[in-house]
Amino acid sequence: MTKQVKSIPKFASEAQERTFWETQDSTEYLNWRQARKVVLPNLKPSTQTISLRLPQHLLDGIKNAANARDVPYQSLIKVWLQEKLHVSP
């Protein structure tokens, strides 16, 4: 037996929609058994600037490693962190 789902209301703003979904059970509005995976290849993850204090010798070593690979040192740091966390981009 298929559960009857409620219709999703129209929202005036993204904030209103966010508030709605924070207080509702999505299974009452969507049949998740019919959901399909999607790939969004052009979606760029949001980034946040951080400040990180490193000993000078460590930063020099990172810059040398980046220079040997011909990549910016900040990019190399991101790659290493991603590899260590085993997280896909």
N, C-alpha and C positions, 0 to 999 in steps of 0.2 A: 504494500500500500504506500503510495506516494504522499508525503506530507504536503499540505497546502502551504505555500509561502505567502507572506504578506508583501504588498507592493512597497517599493522603496519611495519615500516621499521626495519631493523636489526641494532643493535647498537654495537659499538666497546667497549663501557664501560658503567658502571652504571651512571657515571657522564653525558655522552652524552645522555643517555636515560632520565635522570632527567631533563636536559635542554630542551629536546624535549617536554616532558609532561607539563613542566611549561609554554610553549608557545602555546600549542594545546588544542583544545576542544575534550575531549575524546569521545564525542557522535558521532564525525565524524569517529571514528575508531572502536567503540564497540557498540553493540546493548544492552543497559542496561536492556531492557525488558526481555532479555533471561538470565540475571545474576542470579546466585543462591548463597545463603548464604553458607559459609563454616566455619567449626570449625577447628582451629589449636591448638589442645590440648598441643602440645609440644613446642609451641612458648613462649619464656620467654620475658617479657617486659624488655626493657632496663632500667637501673637504673643510677642515678647520685648521687654522693656523695655531701652532703651539710654540712655546718657548722651551727649549731644552738645554740645560747647562751640561756641557761635557768637559772633561779634562782636555787641555790643549793637545796632549800627545795622542789621545783617542781620536779627536777630530782630525788631526794631521794624518793618522793612519787611515781613517775613512776617506779622506780626500785623496790620498795616494792610491788606495784601492779603486776609487772611482776614476781617477785619472788613467790608471792602467787599463780600465775597461772602456774608457772614453765616454763616460756618462756623468751627468751632474751628481755631486755627492749626495744631495738631498734625495734624488731619485733612487740612488743605491741604498740609502737608509730605508726608504719605503719598501723596496724589494726585499731587503733582509728581514724587516719586521713582518712583512706578509708571509715570507717563507717560514719564519719561526712560529707564527701563529697558525700556519697551514690554512690560510683563508684565501679563497679565490677573489680576484679583483672585482 
